[in-house]
Every structure is written in C-alpha cells, then in structure tokens.
Amino acid sequence: MKQRKLGHTDISVSELCLGTMTWGEQNTEAEAWAQLDLATAEGVNFIDAAEMYPVPPRPETQGLTEQYLGNWLAARGGRERLVIATKVVGPGDSLGHIRNGPRLTAAQVRHACDASLRRLQTDYIDLYQVHWPDRNTNFFGRLGYDHDPAEDATPIEETLGALAELVQAGKVRHIGLSNETPWGVMEYLRLAESHNWPRPVAIQNPYNLLNRSFEVGLAEVACREQVGLLAYSPLAFGALSGKYLHGMKPEGARLTLFSRFSRYTGEHSDAAIQAYVELARAHGLSPVHMALAYVTSRGFLTSNIIGATSVAQLRENLDSTRVVLTDEVLTEIEQLHQIYTYPCP
C-alpha cells in the first residue's frame, strides 16, 4: 500500500487508515482484532481511535475501543511499526460521563492523554488530536455562523500549551486537529509559531462525494501549511454504497441501528447517492471503490480513514487502493457535483 508523509514530519502513513469507532458497540473485541490483523497484513500502518469511542457514546462502553486496540498491541507486538492516533474530546451533549463534562482545558487534556495511554498500553501516542473545538463554530454539519464574543470557550492557547507539554514529556509525538475551521487551523499555527510550540500536522474532517466542503478554505490551508486531511466518513456512513437507497434498512447496519445518524440520509441525499451509484456501475465499478478511490486521489489528502463492521466490508474497502479512476469518470463526478453541491455538509 502506498504511503504519504504525515505533515512536515518524517513519519510515513498508509494512504488508508483503519478507523475504529464501532469497536465496543457494533464490533466485539475478537472482531476488532480480526480487522486489525487483516488491515495490517494489507499494509495499513495507521490506526485512528478516540477516548470517547465507540459511537454512539455511552458510559458503559466509553474507552472500549482504545482498550481493544491496546490489548491487540500488547498481544501482537510491533508497536514501533505502527502509527497510532487518538483524540481528546471537546464539550458536547451526552458526554457528562467523560470527566463530568469534557472541556479542552490544560488539566483535562493532560488527564485525557494519560487515560488513553493506559488503555492503549503504550507510553506514547504518535498523533494526538483535538476531536472538535471548545467553541461555538461550524462543525458536524452546521451551516451559518453566529458570533458570541462572551461565550464560555477554553482559549486555544491553553489547549495548545497543554499539548506542547505532552510533546515535551514524550507522551505525544505530534499533534493534530479534527472538525476544525480555516480560522481555527490558522490560529493553532499562529500560536505555535509565536510560542515555539508544536505545529498541527493533520486535520481530520469529513470528506466524501456528498460533502466536499473541505475544498473551500481548508484545502488550501492543508497544502500550503502541510496540515493534510485525514478524511473521515469517506463513504458517508456507508450511504455511498447504495445500501440504504429506496428506504432499505439492512440488518445490523449503522443507519438501521442508530437513527441519530441522519447526516447522509433523506430526500436531500438520496438523489445524489443514486446518481453516484449509477455512475459507478455504468463504468463497471463498485460504488464503494469509486467513492473511496476519489477521496484517496485528492492532492490535499494524507490518509483516508476507512471503517467497517465486518471483515468482508473491510476487504472491499482495502481493495479500493487497486482502483484508478479514469479521466472520464473524474469528469463525470465533477458534472454531478455541479448538480448536487454539498447535499450533506
């Protein structure tokens, strides 16, 4: 599998990254290990987790994903050959079970990192990411922006200072962002330069055929500042496979089990999904392969985060690296994008 540099670092990561947010909810520990065994055998060296996983977040399951990964690392060995990423969570509803309400204060960032290290059974994290901002801004599909200068937000300077301490202590090698805006990325970079603190080396945001909003603003930042995209939801929660079209609800599928995940379903998305599925099939392509290959082909991308609930799904996702989209397919994708522009931001 091809590899790409992680920002300005000397670390090379596989162009596909194994996402883990179903482990502990939809997947057992044995199933998580099977996914890890397959992915690493196929050349994946990049694993992405988070302290709040699995999703949906629940007190009974919080931390299981990191725990499963840590147990696998302890059993299989070879930690030095892998790039392990995880995240510290920001404030949000239904997260009171995490530190009595998570914030990105210095104390909470330090506490979260230590807890993740224990669950992962490692003494360092290769990429430690801020899961989402501790301020009122545009993420998780929010459109429009209402500025509140009096809001209760942890200053980015405090958060970044704590991350810098973790790097200095050797607990974290590099830092990253997630669900950030262009202003947020540039503010982290400005503060890093001002204080001689570590710079973010990646940004993990949603990016797929239904949501290409990253291209406006953030793509230029990613390229010029070497803060490449780690694309999550490249299949739009599996919707771009076409399996949910016409009201279908496959047994055991994420959008069947959890109605809260409505970002990529409904009348606003079905027409676009249908068009992309038909385009793929007209060219003899799997809709999954076309959707993933498109994301992986972007110049601002560092790694494409794939997730699966079965080994069969994971195998199909991994096989997308063998697909090279023709100029004709790419042109037709752009034509559809003109018709269905950001149907699911």
C-alpha positions as CSV (number, residue, x, y, z in Angstrom):
1,M,0.0,0.0,0.0
2,K,1.3,3.5,-0.8
3,Q,2.3,5.8,2.0
4,R,2.4,9.5,2.4
5,K,4.2,11.8,4.8
6,L,2.3,13.0,7.8
7,G,2.6,16.8,7.5
8,H,6.2,18.1,7.8
9,T,7.2,15.0,9.9
10,D,9.5,12.1,9.0
11,I,6.6,9.7,9.6
12,S,5.0,7.9,6.6
13,V,1.4,6.7,6.9
14,S,-0.5,4.4,4.7
15,E,-3.0,6.1,2.3
16,L,-5.7,4.2,4.1
17,C,-6.1,4.5,7.8
18,L,-8.2,2.0,9.9
19,G,-11.0,3.7,11.7
20,T,-12.2,2.1,15.0
21,M,-15.3,3.9,16.2
22,T,-17.6,0.8,16.0
23,W,-15.4,-1.4,18.3
24,G,-17.1,-2.0,21.6
25,E,-20.6,-1.2,20.2
26,Q,-21.2,-2.9,16.8
27,N,-18.0,-4.9,17.0
28,T,-16.7,-7.3,19.6
29,E,-13.0,-7.4,20.7
30,A,-12.5,-10.5,18.6
31,E,-13.9,-8.8,15.5
32,A,-11.7,-5.7,16.2
33,W,-8.6,-7.9,16.3
34,A,-9.7,-9.6,13.0
35,Q,-9.9,-6.2,11.4
36,L,-6.5,-5.2,12.7
37,D,-4.9,-8.4,11.5
38,L,-6.3,-8.0,8.0
39,A,-5.6,-4.3,7.7
40,T,-2.0,-4.6,8.8
41,A,-1.4,-7.6,6.6
42,E,-2.5,-5.5,3.7
43,G,-0.1,-2.7,4.5
44,V,-2.1,-0.4,6.7
45,N,0.2,1.1,9.4
46,F,-2.1,3.9,10.6
47,I,-4.9,3.3,13.2
48,D,-7.2,6.0,14.4
49,A,-9.1,5.9,17.7
50,A,-10.6,8.4,20.3
51,E,-11.2,8.5,24.0
52,M,-15.0,8.8,23.5
53,Y,-15.3,5.7,21.2
54,P,-17.3,3.7,20.5
55,V,-20.0,5.7,18.9
56,P,-22.8,6.4,19.9
57,P,-21.1,7.4,23.1
58,R,-22.4,5.7,26.3
59,P,-21.0,5.5,29.8
60,E,-21.0,1.7,29.7
61,T,-18.8,1.5,26.6
62,Q,-16.6,4.6,26.8
63,G,-12.9,3.7,26.3
64,L,-13.5,0.2,25.0
65,T,-12.2,1.0,21.5
66,E,-8.8,2.1,22.9
67,Q,-8.8,-0.9,25.2
68,Y,-9.4,-3.3,22.4
69,L,-6.6,-1.7,20.4
70,G,-4.3,-1.7,23.4
71,N,-4.9,-5.4,24.1
72,W,-4.1,-6.2,20.4
73,L,-0.9,-4.2,20.5
74,A,0.2,-6.0,23.7
75,A,-0.6,-9.4,22.1
76,R,0.8,-8.8,18.7
77,G,3.8,-6.6,19.4
78,G,5.5,-4.4,16.8
79,R,4.2,-1.2,18.2
80,E,7.1,0.7,16.6
81,R,5.9,-0.2,13.1
82,L,2.5,1.4,13.6
83,V,1.3,5.0,13.8
84,I,-1.4,5.2,16.5
85,A,-3.7,8.2,16.6
86,T,-6.3,9.1,19.2
87,K,-8.2,12.1,20.3
88,V,-9.2,14.2,23.3
89,V,-12.9,15.1,23.2
90,G,-14.4,18.6,23.3
91,P,-17.6,19.7,25.1
92,G,-20.9,18.3,24.0
93,D,-24.3,16.9,24.9
94,S,-24.4,13.3,26.2
95,L,-20.8,13.3,27.3
96,G,-21.2,14.0,31.0
97,H,-19.8,10.6,31.8
98,I,-16.4,11.8,30.5
99,R,-14.6,13.9,33.2
100,N,-18.0,15.2,34.4
101,G,-18.3,17.1,31.1
102,P,-15.2,17.4,28.9
103,R,-13.5,20.6,28.1
104,L,-10.2,21.4,26.4
105,T,-8.6,22.9,29.5
106,A,-4.9,22.1,30.2
107,A,-5.8,19.9,33.2
108,Q,-8.4,17.9,31.2
109,V,-6.1,17.5,28.2
110,R,-3.3,16.1,30.4
111,H,-5.8,13.8,32.2
112,A,-7.3,12.5,28.9
113,C,-3.9,11.7,27.4
114,D,-2.8,9.7,30.4
115,A,-6.1,7.7,30.4
116,S,-5.7,7.0,26.7
117,L,-2.1,5.8,27.2
118,R,-3.2,3.4,29.9
119,R,-6.0,1.9,27.7
120,L,-3.7,1.7,24.7
121,Q,-1.0,0.1,26.8
122,T,1.7,2.3,25.2
123,D,4.0,5.0,26.5
124,Y,3.5,7.3,23.6
125,I,0.8,8.4,21.1
126,D,2.0,9.2,17.6
127,L,-0.7,11.6,16.7
128,Y,-2.9,13.2,19.4
129,Q,-5.8,15.1,18.0
130,V,-8.3,17.7,19.4
131,H,-11.6,15.9,18.5
132,W,-13.5,19.1,18.0
133,P,-13.3,22.8,19.1
134,D,-14.2,24.1,22.5
135,R,-16.0,27.0,21.0
136,N,-19.2,27.7,19.1
137,T,-18.4,27.3,15.4
138,N,-19.0,25.3,12.2
139,F,-18.7,21.5,12.6
140,F,-20.9,18.4,12.4
141,G,-22.9,19.8,9.5
142,R,-23.7,23.2,11.0
143,L,-24.2,26.0,8.4
144,G,-24.1,29.6,9.2
145,Y,-22.1,31.3,12.0
146,D,-23.3,33.4,14.9
147,H,-20.5,35.0,16.7
148,D,-20.7,35.3,20.5
149,P,-17.7,37.2,22.0
150,A,-18.9,36.4,25.5
151,E,-19.1,32.6,25.1
152,D,-17.5,30.3,27.6
153,A,-14.8,28.8,25.5
154,T,-11.4,27.4,26.5
155,P,-8.7,29.5,24.8
156,I,-6.9,27.7,22.0
157,E,-3.7,29.0,23.6
158,E,-4.4,27.0,26.8
159,T,-5.2,23.8,24.8
160,L,-2.2,24.1,22.6
161,G,0.1,24.8,25.6
162,A,-1.0,21.6,27.2
163,L,-0.4,19.6,24.0
164,A,3.0,21.1,23.8
165,E,3.7,19.9,27.4
166,L,2.7,16.4,26.3
167,V,5.1,16.5,23.4
168,Q,7.9,17.8,25.6
169,A,7.2,15.0,28.1
170,G,7.5,12.4,25.3
171,K,3.9,11.2,25.7
172,V,2.9,12.5,22.3
173,R,5.0,12.7,19.1
174,H,2.8,15.0,17.1
175,I,-0.5,16.9,17.4
176,G,-3.5,17.2,15.1
177,L,-6.9,18.8,14.8
178,S,-10.3,17.5,13.9
179,N,-13.6,19.1,12.9
180,E,-11.8,22.4,12.6
181,T,-12.4,25.5,10.5
182,P,-9.9,27.5,8.5
183,W,-9.7,30.2,11.2
184,G,-9.1,27.5,13.8
185,V,-6.3,25.8,12.0
186,M,-4.5,29.1,11.3
187,E,-4.9,30.2,14.9
188,Y,-3.2,27.0,16.1
189,L,-0.4,27.6,13.6
190,R,-0.1,31.2,14.6
191,L,0.2,30.3,18.3
192,A,2.6,27.5,17.6
193,E,4.9,29.9,15.8
194,S,4.5,32.6,18.4
195,H,5.4,30.3,21.3
196,N,7.7,27.9,19.5
197,W,5.2,25.1,20.2
198,P,4.5,22.0,18.1
199,R,2.5,22.7,14.9
200,P,-0.5,20.6,14.0
201,V,0.5,18.1,11.3
202,A,-3.0,16.9,10.2
203,I,-6.7,17.8,10.3
204,Q,-9.3,15.1,10.5
205,N,-12.6,16.4,8.9
206,P,-15.4,14.8,7.0
207,Y,-14.8,14.4,3.2
208,N,-16.8,12.4,0.7
209,L,-18.8,12.8,-2.6
210,L,-21.7,14.2,-0.6
211,N,-19.7,16.6,1.5
212,R,-16.7,18.3,-0.3
213,S,-16.9,21.4,1.9
214,F,-13.3,20.9,2.9
215,E,-12.3,22.1,-0.5
216,V,-13.4,25.6,0.3
217,G,-10.7,27.2,2.5
218,L,-9.3,24.2,4.3
219,A,-7.8,22.5,1.2
220,E,-5.6,25.5,0.5
221,V,-4.5,25.6,4.2
222,A,-3.8,21.9,4.1
223,C,-1.5,22.2,1.1
224,R,0.3,25.5,1.9
225,E,0.8,24.7,5.6
226,Q,1.4,21.0,5.4
227,V,-1.6,20.1,7.5
228,G,-3.0,17.3,5.4
229,L,-6.5,15.9,5.5
230,L,-7.4,12.7,7.3
231,A,-10.7,12.1,5.7
232,Y,-13.4,10.6,7.9
233,S,-16.8,9.3,6.7
234,P,-15.4,8.8,3.1
235,L,-18.4,6.5,2.4
236,A,-20.9,8.8,4.2
237,F,-21.6,6.3,6.9
238,G,-21.9,3.6,4.2
239,A,-24.6,5.6,2.3
240,L,-22.5,5.9,-0.8
241,S,-22.5,2.1,-1.2
242,G,-26.2,2.5,-2.1
243,K,-27.3,0.0,0.5
244,Y,-29.8,2.5,2.1
245,L,-31.4,3.7,-1.1
246,H,-35.2,3.4,-1.5
247,G,-35.7,3.1,2.2
248,M,-33.7,-0.1,2.6
249,K,-32.5,-0.8,6.1
250,P,-30.0,-3.7,6.0
251,E,-30.0,-5.7,9.2
252,G,-27.2,-4.7,11.6
253,A,-26.1,-1.7,9.6
254,R,-25.2,1.5,11.4
255,L,-28.0,3.7,10.0
256,T,-30.5,0.9,10.7
257,L,-29.4,0.6,14.3
258,F,-29.0,4.2,15.2
259,S,-31.5,6.8,14.0
260,R,-29.4,9.6,15.3
261,F,-27.1,9.4,12.3
262,S,-29.2,11.3,9.8
263,R,-26.5,13.4,8.2
264,Y,-26.3,11.4,5.0
265,T,-29.9,10.1,4.7
266,G,-33.2,11.6,3.5
267,E,-34.5,13.3,0.4
268,H,-31.7,15.7,0.3
269,S,-29.1,13.0,-0.2
270,D,-30.9,10.1,-2.0
271,A,-30.9,11.7,-5.5
272,A,-27.2,12.4,-5.2
273,I,-26.4,8.9,-3.9
274,Q,-28.4,7.3,-6.7
275,A,-26.6,9.3,-9.3
276,Y,-23.1,8.4,-8.0
277,V,-24.1,4.7,-7.7
278,E,-25.4,4.7,-11.3
279,L,-22.2,6.4,-12.5
280,A,-20.0,3.8,-10.8
281,R,-22.0,0.9,-12.2
282,A,-22.0,2.4,-15.7
283,H,-18.2,2.2,-15.6
284,G,-18.1,-1.3,-14.2
285,L,-17.0,0.0,-10.8
286,S,-18.2,-0.9,-7.3
287,P,-19.8,2.3,-5.8
288,V,-17.7,1.7,-2.7
289,H,-14.5,1.6,-4.8
290,M,-15.3,4.7,-6.7
291,A,-16.2,6.7,-3.6
292,L,-13.1,5.7,-1.7
293,A,-10.7,6.0,-4.7
294,Y,-12.0,9.5,-5.3
295,V,-11.2,10.6,-1.8
296,T,-7.8,8.9,-1.8
297,S,-6.8,10.6,-5.1
298,R,-7.1,14.1,-3.7
299,G,-3.8,16.1,-3.5
300,F,-4.6,17.6,-0.1
301,L,-5.2,14.2,1.5
302,T,-2.8,12.5,3.8
303,S,-4.9,9.4,4.6
304,N,-8.4,8.1,4.0
305,I,-10.0,6.7,7.2
306,I,-12.0,3.6,6.4
307,G,-14.3,1.9,8.8
308,A,-16.1,-1.4,8.7
309,T,-18.2,-3.7,10.8
310,S,-17.3,-6.9,9.0
311,V,-14.1,-8.4,7.5
312,A,-15.9,-8.6,4.2
313,Q,-16.6,-4.8,4.2
314,L,-13.1,-4.1,5.3
315,R,-11.7,-6.2,2.4
316,E,-13.8,-4.3,-0.1
317,N,-12.6,-1.0,1.3
318,L,-8.9,-2.1,1.2
319,D,-9.3,-3.2,-2.4
320,S,-10.2,0.4,-3.4
321,T,-6.5,1.1,-3.5
322,R,-6.2,-1.0,-6.6
323,V,-8.7,1.2,-8.4
324,V,-7.5,4.2,-10.5
325,L,-10.3,6.4,-11.7
326,T,-10.2,7.4,-15.4
327,D,-10.3,11.0,-16.6
328,E,-13.8,10.2,-17.9
329,V,-15.1,9.1,-14.5
330,L,-13.5,12.1,-12.8
331,T,-15.1,14.4,-15.3
332,E,-18.5,12.9,-14.7
333,I,-18.1,13.1,-11.0
334,E,-17.4,16.8,-11.3
335,Q,-20.5,17.2,-13.5
336,L,-22.6,15.5,-10.8
337,H,-21.0,17.7,-8.2
338,Q,-22.3,20.8,-10.1
339,I,-25.8,19.4,-9.8
340,Y,-25.5,18.0,-6.2
341,T,-23.3,20.5,-4.5
342,Y,-22.8,19.8,-0.8
343,P,-26.1,17.9,-0.3
344,C,-24.8,16.8,3.1
345,P,-22.5,19.4,4.7
